[in-house]
C-alpha cells in the first residue's frame, strides 16, 4: 500500500477537493512497483539497439499494465530496463506493435495528442513538484517539459525547458509508416543527463548515491492512425486516468553495484 506525506495530503485537499476521493483511493489501494537500477558495466552507445552487455544484463520491468485498472492486461507487450552511470540515467524500452507509425518530427510537438508514443516521468525528490516529462514517438521526435505542479494542482508546464544533454534513438523491427506490412515493434533508448535534472533534485543527490530512491513512471500511449481508439499502458498503475499524479509513480532505487555482478 502506498503512503503520502501529510503536507502533500493537505495540499491535495485544499487545491482540488473534487478529485480527492479518486486520488486517495488510488494511493491507499495500489502499491507502486519497484526497480533496482544498477550501474552500467561499460560504455553505452545510444543507438536504439540495447545490445551492450549492460543492457543485456539489466532486468526487465514487469510488462506494462492498464493506466487505471491493475488487473487489465494490455493486448500488446511493453517492458523497460533502466541503468545509470556518472553522466546519465538510461531508459530502454521494447514495444510490441504490428504497425509502427509516426507523423510528428519537430522538437516539442504535442506528441501524446497525435501519435503513438513512449513517455517517461521523473520526480527525483518525490515531492510531486518540479517533475520532468519526456515523450518520444517512433520517428525519434521528442517533447520534454518541466511541471512545477501536477495539472490538478494548477500546474504551469514549462514547454521551453529541455534536457540539454538528452540522447535518444529508435530502432524499428519492421517498416516504419507502411501499414500494409506487419511489424514486430520498436525499441526506444534514452539517456537523461544528470546536469539538466540537478536543479529539480532538491534535497537529494544528483547523480544519486547508493540506495537513493527516485519516483519514476513510464507510459505507452497506443492509438491507430485513424484515431478510432487510444490506450494508455503504464509500468506501474496510476489508478486514475492521469499520469500527472506523481504520488503514484514507481520507486527506482539506484545501486552502485555493476549490473550483472
BAFI-3210 file (N, C-alpha, C; in Angstrom, 3 decimals, decimal comma, padded with zeros to 6 digits):
// residues 261
n [1|2|3|4|5|6|7|8|9|10|11|12|13|14|15|16|17|18|19|20|21|22|23|24|25|26|27|28|29|30|31|32|33|34|35|36|37|38|39|40|41|42|43|44|45|46|47|48|49|50|51|52|53|54|55|56|57|58|59|60|61|62|63|64|65|66|67|68|69|70|71|72|73|74|75|76|77|78|79|80|81|82|83|84|85|86|87|88|89|90|91|92|93|94|95|96|97|98|99|100|101|102|103|104|105|106|107|108|109|110|111|112|113|114|115|116|117|118|119|120|121|122|123|124|125|126|127|128|129|130|131|132|133|134|135|136|137|138|139|140|141|142|143|144|145|146|147|148|149|150|151|152|153|154|155|156|157|158|159|160|161|162|163|164|165|166|167|168|169|170|171|172|173|174|175|176|177|178|179|180|181|182|183|184|185|186|187|188|189|190|191|192|193|194|195|196|197|198|199|200|201|202|203|204|205|206|207|208|209|210|211|212|213|214|215|216|217|218|219|220|221|222|223|224|225|226|227|228|229|230|231|232|233|234|235|236|237|238|239|240|241|242|243|244|245|246|247|248|249|250|251|252|253|254|255|256|257|258|259|260|261]
n.u [000,843|000,511|001,791|001,451|002,966|001,936|001,869|001,638|-000,807|-002,532|-002,254|-003,421|-006,054|-006,737|-006,442|-007,672|-010,386|-012,504|-011,345|-010,260|-011,171|-010,752|-007,948|-006,901|-008,022|-006,633|-003,986|-004,172|-004,894|-003,332|-000,174|002,773|005,157|008,519|011,993|015,316|017,969|020,857|024,397|025,846|027,954|029,815|030,600|027,796|026,238|024,002|021,846|019,520|019,527|019,997|021,979|024,362|026,522|025,706|022,975|022,003|022,296|020,747|017,800|014,478|011,567|008,356|005,776|004,036|000,991|-002,528|-003,492|-005,405|-006,738|-005,569|-005,792|-006,275|-005,051|-002,952|-003,195|-000,926|002,561|004,697|007,742|010,475|013,883|016,360|019,287|022,337|025,016|027,914|027,177|024,623|021,131|019,671|017,104|015,623|013,381|011,051|008,613|005,949|004,404|002,295|002,016|004,027|004,229|004,356|003,990|004,874|007,683|008,988|010,782|009,441|006,807|003,332|003,142|001,675|-000,966|-001,377|000,281|001,236|003,172|006,039|006,548|008,228|008,342|009,763|010,438|012,620|012,978|010,615|008,502|006,276|006,423|007,953|008,633|009,743|008,983|009,076|008,296|008,284|008,194|007,889|009,408|011,533|011,045|010,931|009,309|009,914|009,443|008,982|007,253|005,875|003,890|001,442|-001,237|-003,780|-003,298|-003,159|-000,911|001,899|002,997|006,254|007,083|009,251|011,440|014,236|015,887|019,115|021,348|020,290|020,003|018,672|017,292|015,832|014,838|013,335|011,639|010,752|008,858|008,731|005,876|004,408|001,649|000,695|002,460|003,253|004,571|007,017|007,634|008,971|011,948|013,063|015,576|016,952|018,904|019,111|020,457|022,259|022,984|021,010|018,903|019,628|018,874|016,265|016,487|015,950|017,208|018,096|020,690|022,416|024,294|022,544|023,158|024,325|021,612|019,757|016,419|014,293|011,244|009,577|007,817|006,558|005,012|002,967|001,394|-000,954|-002,333|-004,443|-003,929|-006,183|-007,292|-009,304|-009,215|-007,668|-005,160|-003,714|-000,957|000,935|004,004|003,772|000,687|-001,477|-004,002|-005,963|-007,206|-004,846|-001,482|-000,343|-000,090|002,095|002,471|001,806|003,797|006,384|008,992|012,339|015,288|018,621|021,643|025,055|026,254|027,597|025,798|024,719|026,777]
n.v [-001,189|002,259|005,429|008,815|011,905|014,061|016,817|016,932|015,667|017,527|019,560|018,516|018,261|020,958|022,177|020,752|019,659|018,196|016,001|014,545|012,102|010,113|010,291|009,707|007,169|005,685|005,968|004,643|002,067|000,931|-000,400|001,074|-000,016|-001,371|-000,936|-001,942|-000,056|-000,583|000,175|000,858|-001,483|-000,815|001,302|002,998|003,157|005,226|004,088|002,819|000,058|-001,531|-003,425|-003,592|-005,114|-004,215|-003,566|-006,067|-007,443|-006,076|-006,111|-006,693|-004,672|-005,521|-006,513|-003,839|-002,473|-001,652|001,793|002,605|000,361|-002,168|-004,938|-005,347|-006,588|-005,475|-005,799|-005,730|-006,150|-004,382|-003,362|-002,403|-001,339|-000,141|001,829|003,321|005,776|007,857|010,074|009,825|008,853|006,011|004,781|002,075|000,632|-001,786|-002,171|-003,943|-004,020|-004,178|-002,338|000,074|003,482|007,061|010,645|013,195|015,434|017,664|019,111|019,223|019,018|018,328|015,378|013,314|013,859|013,115|011,056|007,547|006,830|006,780|007,372|009,048|009,829|011,736|012,267|013,391|014,002|013,192|014,832|015,528|017,827|020,027|018,108|016,041|015,444|013,337|012,692|010,484|009,590|007,124|008,188|009,311|011,792|014,276|015,441|017,368|018,495|020,554|020,380|022,406|021,913|019,241|018,879|018,898|020,449|022,949|023,330|024,711|024,015|023,960|024,314|025,229|024,296|022,079|018,861|019,326|017,788|015,554|012,311|010,325|007,461|005,398|002,160|000,303|-002,678|-003,810|-002,071|001,293|003,359|001,906|000,552|-001,731|-003,720|-006,128|-005,418|-006,100|-004,494|-001,739|-000,209|001,786|004,012|005,946|008,552|010,359|013,331|014,040|016,647|018,386|017,629|018,211|020,797|020,249|018,458|018,726|018,567|015,984|013,823|014,343|013,238|010,332|008,809|005,663|003,619|005,666|006,670|007,389|008,777|007,415|006,950|005,208|005,345|004,111|005,313|004,175|004,170|004,037|004,914|006,188|007,256|005,976|004,535|004,657|003,807|003,651|002,506|001,479|001,327|001,160|001,079|003,881|004,208|006,005|008,169|009,632|010,572|012,403|012,340|012,292|011,015|008,401|007,255|004,849|003,308|003,836|002,491|003,338|001,657|001,186|-001,076|-002,888|-003,767|-007,077|-008,123]
n.w [000,000|-000,768|000,488|001,669|002,334|005,032|004,471|001,647|001,425|002,620|000,761|-001,567|-000,647|-000,285|-002,807|-004,881|-004,320|-005,483|-006,682|-004,736|-003,589|-005,605|-005,914|-003,338|-002,960|-004,892|-003,951|-001,530|-002,215|-004,230|-004,730|-005,646|-008,111|-007,837|-008,687|-009,076|-010,016|-011,624|-011,872|-015,053|-016,721|-018,542|-021,423|-022,949|-025,990|-027,461|-029,510|-029,951|-030,005|-027,741|-027,157|-025,786|-023,298|-020,744|-021,056|-021,754|-019,403|-017,603|-015,621|-016,866|-016,515|-015,070|-017,391|-018,930|-017,636|-017,365|-017,299|-015,377|-014,310|-012,417|-012,888|-015,559|-018,600|-021,130|-024,741|-026,262|-025,781|-023,551|-022,163|-019,988|-019,310|-016,972|-016,316|-015,009|-014,956|-014,362|-015,841|-016,994|-016,709|-017,808|-019,927|-021,440|-023,741|-024,961|-027,387|-028,397|-031,544|-034,260|-036,279|-036,844|-036,565|-037,220|-037,121|-036,373|-036,294|-035,316|-032,658|-029,384|-030,200|-029,598|-028,837|-027,542|-028,106|-030,675|-031,920|-031,554|-028,681|-026,391|-022,964|-020,280|-016,853|-014,313|-010,988|-008,969|-006,152|-005,058|-004,241|-005,627|-007,102|-009,492|-011,494|-014,242|-017,666|-020,502|-023,846|-026,620|-030,036|-032,714|-034,707|-033,523|-032,482|-030,010|-027,084|-024,401|-021,080|-018,144|-015,119|-012,690|-010,818|-010,609|-013,064|-011,830|-009,669|-010,551|-012,139|-013,959|-016,893|-018,293|-021,310|-022,680|-021,408|-021,487|-021,586|-021,660|-022,322|-023,494|-024,997|-027,547|-029,237|-031,780|-032,826|-035,341|-035,643|-038,283|-040,733|-040,945|-040,961|-042,905|-043,394|-044,637|-044,153|-041,739|-038,685|-036,059|-033,883|-031,902|-030,562|-027,893|-026,804|-024,287|-022,900|-020,091|-018,992|-016,021|-015,367|-016,371|-014,791|-012,205|-010,986|-010,238|-008,248|-005,346|-002,237|-002,639|-003,877|-006,965|-009,531|-008,231|-004,997|-003,682|-002,919|-002,912|-003,713|-006,381|-007,737|-010,409|-013,456|-016,333|-019,503|-022,127|-024,857|-026,984|-030,149|-033,113|-036,600|-037,578|-035,369|-033,956|-031,650|-028,410|-026,128|-022,880|-021,388|-018,591|-016,625|-013,777|-012,182|-012,287|-011,257|-011,874|-014,479|-015,369|-015,865|-014,311|-011,482|-009,334|-006,899|-007,329|-008,811|-009,654|-007,599|-007,986|-007,164|-006,809|-007,377|-006,547|-007,364|-010,053|-012,949|-013,299|-011,781]
ca.u [000,000|001,290|001,561|001,649|003,256|000,790|001,856|001,074|-002,222|-003,246|-002,245|-004,452|-007,360|-007,014|-006,405|-008,502|-011,244|-013,385|-010,636|-009,630|-011,557|-010,052|-006,514|-006,612|-008,351|-005,509|-002,830|-004,387|-005,230|-002,387|001,226|003,647|006,190|009,894|013,012|016,689|018,699|022,272|025,367|026,280|029,262|030,654|030,015|026,511|026,037|022,556|021,516|018,239|019,675|020,027|022,770|025,561|026,434|024,936|021,542|021,669|022,280|019,774|016,497|013,296|010,423|007,160|005,049|003,183|-000,423|-003,508|-003,319|-006,366|-007,201|-004,400|-005,999|-006,480|-003,811|-002,939|-003,081|000,423|003,537|005,638|008,557|011,584|015,057|016,988|020,688|022,888|026,452|028,226|026,652|023,249|020,130|019,269|015,870|015,429|012,058|010,652|007,171|005,364|003,490|002,202|002,017|004,829|003,997|004,503|003,777|005,490|009,143|009,534|011,008|008,405|005,444|002,455|003,110|000,663|-002,278|-001,412|000,942|001,647|004,432|006,555|006,705|008,919|008,093|010,812|010,323|013,776|012,862|009,371|007,600|005,180|006,625|009,147|008,946|010,067|008,270|009,576|007,528|009,031|007,459|008,709|010,274|012,536|010,653|010,892|008,700|010,311|008,937|009,070|005,979|006,085|002,889|000,561|-002,339|-004,896|-002,913|-002,994|000,486|002,265|004,010|007,266|007,432|010,536|012,501|014,767|017,061|020,120|022,266|019,499|020,298|017,589|017,375|014,740|015,030|012,066|011,708|009,697|008,948|008,047|004,850|003,981|000,597|000,438|003,457|003,095|005,816|007,140|007,588|010,053|012,753|013,419|016,724|017,014|019,890|018,774|021,673|022,104|023,163|019,713|017,975|020,130|018,093|014,999|016,828|016,010|017,367|018,612|021,919|022,307|023,758|022,136|024,078|023,871|020,446|018,772|015,235|013,563|009,929|009,602|006,844|006,660|003,699|002,877|000,113|-001,098|-003,528|-004,349|-003,767|-007,481|-007,696|-010,553|-009,039|-006,456|-004,902|-002,588|-000,426|001,973|004,823|003,059|-000,675|-001,793|-005,271|-006,862|-006,910|-003,863|-000,106|000,142|-000,255|003,414|002,417|001,596|004,917|007,135|010,200|013,565|016,407|019,909|022,660|026,423|026,674|027,543|024,759|025,167|027,887]
ca.v [000,000|003,481|006,418|010,178|012,801|014,851|018,109|016,725|015,338|018,786|020,329|017,949|018,610|022,374|022,707|020,027|018,818|017,304|014,799|013,961|010,704|009,261|010,300|008,979|005,757|005,076|005,943|003,687|000,718|000,425|-000,308|001,333|-001,021|-001,004|-001,415|-001,624|000,445|-000,844|000,907|000,222|-002,130|-000,364|002,414|002,786|003,935|005,405|003,830|002,122|-001,389|-002,192|-004,638|-003,608|-006,060|-003,639|-003,737|-007,489|-007,917|-005,323|-006,793|-006,057|-004,428|-006,277|-005,994|-002,705|-002,775|-000,607|003,039|002,763|-000,909|-003,032|-006,313|-005,401|-006,911|-004,941|-006,811|-005,648|-006,169|-003,279|-003,517|-001,459|-001,553|001,099|001,789|004,653|005,952|009,179|011,141|009,663|007,866|005,391|004,005|001,360|000,011|-002,562|-002,039|-004,798|-003,202|-004,690|-001,224|001,154|004,682|008,351|011,772|014,440|015,445|018,882|019,056|019,788|018,834|017,678|014,023|012,450|014,147|012,796|009,811|006,548|007,301|006,243|008,524|008,847|010,871|011,638|013,171|012,914|014,108|012,588|015,786|015,802|019,156|020,157|016,820|016,142|014,530|013,203|011,854|010,217|008,745|006,193|008,986|009,904|013,161|014,389|016,561|017,329|019,646|020,575|020,761|022,831|021,166|018,482|019,633|019,080|021,467|024,176|023,413|025,540|023,291|024,794|023,631|025,720|023,602|020,916|018,108|019,874|016,754|014,370|011,471|009,373|006,716|004,445|001,104|-000,306|-004,064|-003,806|-000,991|002,464|004,008|001,036|-000,221|-002,987|-004,674|-006,428|-005,200|-006,720|-003,465|-000,757|-000,104|003,151|004,154|007,336|008,909|011,620|013,835|014,487|018,098|019,039|017,262|018,635|021,863|019,698|017,484|019,495|017,712|014,667|013,879|014,173|011,882|009,751|007,976|004,289|003,480|006,727|006,249|008,427|008,376|007,341|006,095|005,155|005,155|003,913|005,709|003,426|004,531|003,729|006,092|006,844|007,793|005,357|004,053|005,075|003,061|004,146|001,407|002,028|000,409|000,976|001,593|005,152|004,097|007,058|008,472|010,707|010,298|013,546|012,167|011,715|010,151|007,027|006,769|003,755|003,607|003,356|002,574|003,316|000,827|001,319|-002,383|-003,003|-004,668|-008,429|-008,562]
ca.w [000,000|-000,845|001,531|001,207|003,459|005,463|003,787|000,320|001,608|002,845|-000,479|-002,433|-000,089|-000,453|-004,167|-005,841|-003,463|-006,232|-007,096|-003,550|-003,373|-006,574|-005,654|-002,105|-003,168|-005,607|-003,057|-000,447|-002,682|-005,218|-004,326|-006,796|-008,336|-007,510|-009,621|-008,711|-011,181|-011,393|-012,684|-016,298|-016,581|-019,644|-022,177|-023,629|-027,212|-027,616|-030,910|-030,007|-030,162|-026,428|-027,344|-024,962|-022,169|-019,633|-021,332|-021,755|-018,015|-016,798|-015,549|-017,433|-015,650|-015,412|-018,541|-018,601|-017,450|-017,655|-016,561|-014,287|-013,769|-012,232|-013,323|-017,007|-019,304|-022,497|-025,790|-026,809|-024,692|-023,374|-020,968|-019,993|-018,474|-016,538|-015,916|-014,785|-014,777|-013,826|-016,685|-017,472|-016,310|-019,073|-020,021|-022,702|-023,747|-026,132|-027,583|-029,428|-032,339|-035,629|-037,231|-036,273|-037,364|-036,569|-038,032|-035,915|-036,351|-034,722|-031,213|-028,520|-030,699|-028,614|-029,382|-026,928|-028,669|-032,095|-032,316|-030,575|-028,102|-025,134|-022,085|-019,004|-015,871|-013,298|-009,841|-008,188|-004,702|-004,623|-003,586|-006,561|-007,665|-010,329|-012,101|-015,656|-018,560|-021,872|-024,760|-027,846|-030,975|-033,488|-035,579|-032,642|-032,156|-028,553|-026,355|-022,997|-020,358|-016,695|-014,497|-011,316|-010,079|-011,499|-013,661|-010,907|-008,690|-011,331|-012,536|-015,104|-017,667|-018,943|-022,549|-023,179|-020,694|-022,199|-021,164|-022,568|-022,777|-023,834|-026,162|-027,807|-030,500|-032,048|-033,816|-035,731|-036,108|-039,295|-041,705|-040,415|-041,795|-044,002|-042,739|-045,341|-043,688|-040,324|-037,953|-034,739|-032,857|-031,927|-029,357|-027,502|-025,906|-023,831|-021,883|-019,431|-018,355|-014,635|-015,263|-016,582|-013,723|-010,897|-010,334|-009,716|-007,210|-004,111|-001,064|-002,993|-004,649|-008,409|-009,621|-006,946|-004,245|-003,480|-002,058|-003,141|-004,456|-007,107|-008,227|-011,881|-014,129|-017,790|-020,113|-023,580|-025,439|-028,229|-030,926|-034,532|-037,438|-037,776|-034,065|-033,526|-030,295|-027,719|-024,898|-022,092|-020,601|-017,734|-015,830|-012,521|-012,366|-011,650|-010,557|-012,363|-015,867|-015,497|-015,471|-013,543|-010,035|-009,031|-005,723|-007,764|-009,611|-009,079|-006,836|-008,625|-006,227|-007,511|-006,732|-007,051|-007,871|-011,503|-013,416|-013,593|-010,941]
c.u [000,883|000,973|001,876|001,929|002,067|000,714|001,264|-000,412|-003,043|-003,327|-003,303|-005,839|-007,726|-007,225|-007,325|-009,462|-012,103|-012,697|-010,013|-009,926|-010,809|-008,571|-006,189|-006,963|-007,210|-004,302|-002,966|-004,605|-004,206|-000,964|002,097|004,757|007,574|010,861|014,375|017,459|020,193|023,144|025,685|027,683|030,213|029,966|028,697|026,450|024,539|022,203|020,197|018,332|019,620|020,830|024,067|025,405|025,611|023,446|021,142|021,563|021,217|018,434|015,413|012,323|009,357|006,566|004,128|001,732|-001,291|-003,273|-004,160|-006,656|-006,036|-004,567|-006,165|-005,144|-003,873|-002,724|-001,757|001,411|004,430|006,431|009,798|012,720|015,612|018,417|021,134|024,408|026,684|027,587|025,157|022,444|019,545|017,942|015,823|014,102|011,821|009,135|006,725|004,328|003,447|002,197|002,727|004,695|004,218|004,324|004,591|007,014|009,769|009,652|009,915|007,030|004,635|002,185|001,936|-000,739|-002,430|-000,919|000,955|002,977|004,822|006,898|007,419|008,663|009,068|010,603|011,425|013,563|011,516|008,402|006,418|005,225|007,900|009,594|009,037|009,332|008,953|008,657|008,333|008,207|008,429|009,597|011,388|012,293|010,396|010,126|009,120|009,885|009,085|007,745|006,234|005,125|002,097|-000,590|-003,454|-004,561|-002,572|-001,532|000,684|003,362|004,954|007,767|008,790|011,717|012,929|015,791|018,181|021,057|021,583|020,031|019,158|017,828|016,230|015,232|013,679|012,319|010,535|009,929|008,099|007,079|004,508|002,908|000,283|001,443|003,271|004,463|005,834|007,083|008,716|010,695|013,161|014,640|016,897|018,109|019,534|020,015|021,381|022,171|021,833|018,756|018,364|019,307|016,761|015,237|017,022|016,092|017,824|019,842|021,652|023,702|023,420|023,275|023,470|022,703|019,420|017,626|014,551|012,208|009,912|008,403|007,043|005,311|003,864|001,480|000,021|-002,415|-003,335|-004,285|-005,056|-008,023|-009,053|-010,443|-007,745|-006,355|-003,702|-002,152|000,804|002,764|004,142|001,736|-000,886|-003,094|-006,285|-006,378|-005,972|-002,495|000,423|-000,311|001,040|003,444|002,257|002,743|005,641|008,370|011,398|014,717|017,730|020,939|024,016|026,939|026,564|026,520|025,365|026,257|027,355]
c.v [001,246|004,396|007,786|011,060|013,704|016,195|017,994|016,400|016,616|019,610|019,825|018,349|020,058|022,768|021,990|019,115|017,846|016,021|014,060|012,476|009,772|009,159|009,474|007,504|005,027|004,921|004,839|002,256|000,112|000,644|-000,066|000,281|-000,455|-001,622|-001,007|-001,275|000,333|000,045|000,125|-000,349|-001,760|000,762|002,021|003,721|004,023|005,317|003,079|000,617|-002,153|-003,485|-004,662|-004,622|-005,519|-003,837|-005,203|-008,048|-007,225|-006,045|-005,999|-005,701|-005,487|-005,699|-004,866|-003,158|-001,576|000,605|003,090|001,456|-001,899|-004,437|-006,450|-005,574|-006,356|-006,049|-006,734|-005,512|-004,926|-003,550|-002,641|-001,959|-000,188|000,835|003,200|004,606|007,384|010,317|011,045|008,652|007,324|004,642|003,372|000,630|-000,713|-002,562|-002,946|-003,981|-003,718|-003,593|-000,033|002,387|005,941|009,453|013,004|014,337|016,648|018,744|019,811|019,853|018,087|016,243|013,218|012,713|013,727|011,389|008,790|007,003|006,490|007,436|008,114|010,070|010,676|012,706|012,773|012,928|013,637|013,526|016,173|017,238|019,137|018,802|016,972|015,079|014,523|012,271|011,687|009,302|007,896|006,890|009,675|011,396|013,238|015,628|016,408|018,618|019,447|021,060|021,157|022,137|020,306|019,346|019,903|020,038|022,781|024,400|024,239|024,834|024,256|024,067|024,061|025,020|022,360|020,173|018,501|018,806|015,468|013,646|010,478|008,669|005,713|003,399|000,451|-001,719|-004,256|-002,663|000,173|003,044|003,220|000,101|-001,554|-004,086|-004,887|-006,325|-006,022|-005,683|-002,473|-000,655|001,347|003,102|005,634|007,471|010,294|012,123|014,364|016,011|018,823|018,780|017,833|019,752|021,374|018,711|018,198|018,536|016,302|014,827|013,661|014,345|011,309|008,988|006,592|004,245|004,579|006,207|007,455|007,871|008,499|006,541|006,208|004,774|004,900|004,285|005,063|003,788|004,098|005,033|006,886|007,452|007,233|004,749|004,619|004,306|003,681|003,042|001,880|000,947|000,124|001,722|002,902|005,091|005,155|007,454|009,636|010,203|011,369|013,496|011,499|010,844|008,679|006,471|005,638|004,235|002,982|003,582|002,389|002,551|001,081|000,000|-002,403|-004,055|-006,035|-008,957|-009,319]
c.w [000,000|000,318|000,968|002,416|003,772|004,743|002,380|000,412|001,809|001,564|-001,453|-001,951|-000,369|-001,908|-005,143|-005,097|-004,244|-006,687|-005,918|-003,418|-004,315|-006,251|-004,419|-002,216|-003,868|-004,695|-002,015|-000,925|-003,639|-004,728|-005,560|-006,897|-008,018|-008,518|-009,079|-009,972|-010,900|-012,285|-013,960|-016,097|-017,706|-020,383|-022,842|-024,832|-027,451|-029,100|-031,065|-030,047|-028,837|-026,475|-026,539|-023,831|-021,002|-019,847|-021,255|-020,334|-017,166|-016,774|-016,259|-016,307|-015,916|-016,700|-018,105|-018,506|-017,769|-016,756|-015,295|-013,572|-013,634|-012,798|-014,840|-017,715|-020,731|-023,527|-026,535|-025,649|-024,736|-022,106|-021,107|-019,106|-018,086|-016,083|-015,569|-014,749|-014,301|-014,613|-016,968|-016,653|-017,602|-018,932|-021,406|-022,650|-025,058|-026,227|-028,722|-030,204|-033,778|-036,693|-036,594|-037,157|-036,534|-037,595|-037,657|-035,907|-035,655|-033,213|-030,469|-029,178|-029,640|-029,057|-028,854|-027,475|-030,103|-032,410|-031,183|-029,998|-026,881|-024,260|-020,796|-018,126|-014,715|-012,238|-008,859|-006,686|-004,170|-003,941|-004,460|-007,085|-008,509|-010,889|-013,616|-016,457|-019,918|-022,640|-026,035|-028,737|-031,796|-034,511|-034,797|-032,423|-030,650|-028,120|-024,905|-022,322|-018,858|-016,134|-013,048|-010,367|-011,074|-011,999|-012,655|-009,776|-009,379|-011,708|-013,792|-015,892|-018,378|-020,180|-023,088|-022,508|-021,480|-021,348|-022,124|-023,125|-023,198|-025,068|-026,328|-029,138|-030,561|-033,041|-034,077|-036,230|-037,067|-040,252|-041,231|-041,441|-043,057|-043,461|-043,402|-044,947|-042,184|-039,636|-036,663|-033,625|-032,993|-030,552|-029,146|-026,592|-025,576|-022,782|-021,353|-018,690|-016,951|-014,530|-015,427|-015,430|-012,367|-010,255|-009,753|-008,567|-005,878|-002,917|-001,367|-003,883|-006,130|-009,030|-008,244|-006,283|-004,058|-002,497|-002,203|-003,996|-005,073|-007,515|-009,748|-012,354|-015,622|-018,357|-021,608|-024,031|-026,819|-028,902|-032,373|-035,322|-037,577|-036,487|-033,609|-032,131|-029,727|-026,416|-024,196|-021,148|-019,847|-017,006|-014,500|-012,602|-011,611|-010,853|-010,911|-013,743|-016,057|-015,083|-014,530|-012,079|-009,566|-007,790|-006,098|-008,605|-008,884|-008,334|-007,558|-007,657|-006,983|-006,699|-007,375|-007,619|-009,389|-011,915|-013,747|-012,703|-009,725]
res [x|x|x|x|x|x|x|x|x|x|x|x|x|x|x|x|x|x|x|x|x|x|x|x|x|x|x|x|x|x|x|x|x|x|x|x|x|x|x|x|x|x|x|x|x|x|x|x|x|x|x|x|x|x|x|x|x|x|x|x|x|x|x|x|x|x|x|x|x|x|x|x|x|x|x|x|x|x|x|x|x|x|x|x|x|x|x|x|x|x|x|x|x|x|x|x|x|x|x|x|x|x|x|x|x|x|x|x|x|x|x|x|x|x|x|x|x|x|x|x|x|x|x|x|x|x|x|x|x|x|x|x|x|x|x|x|x|x|x|x|x|x|x|x|x|x|x|x|x|x|x|x|x|x|x|x|x|x|x|x|x|x|x|x|x|x|x|x|x|x|x|x|x|x|x|x|x|x|x|x|x|x|x|x|x|x|x|x|x|x|x|x|x|x|x|x|x|x|x|x|x|x|x|x|x|x|x|x|x|x|x|x|x|x|x|x|x|x|x|x|x|x|x|x|x|x|x|x|x|x|x|x|x|x|x|x|x|x|x|x|x|x|x|x|x|x|x|x|x|x|x|x|x|x|x|x|x|x|x|x|x]
***
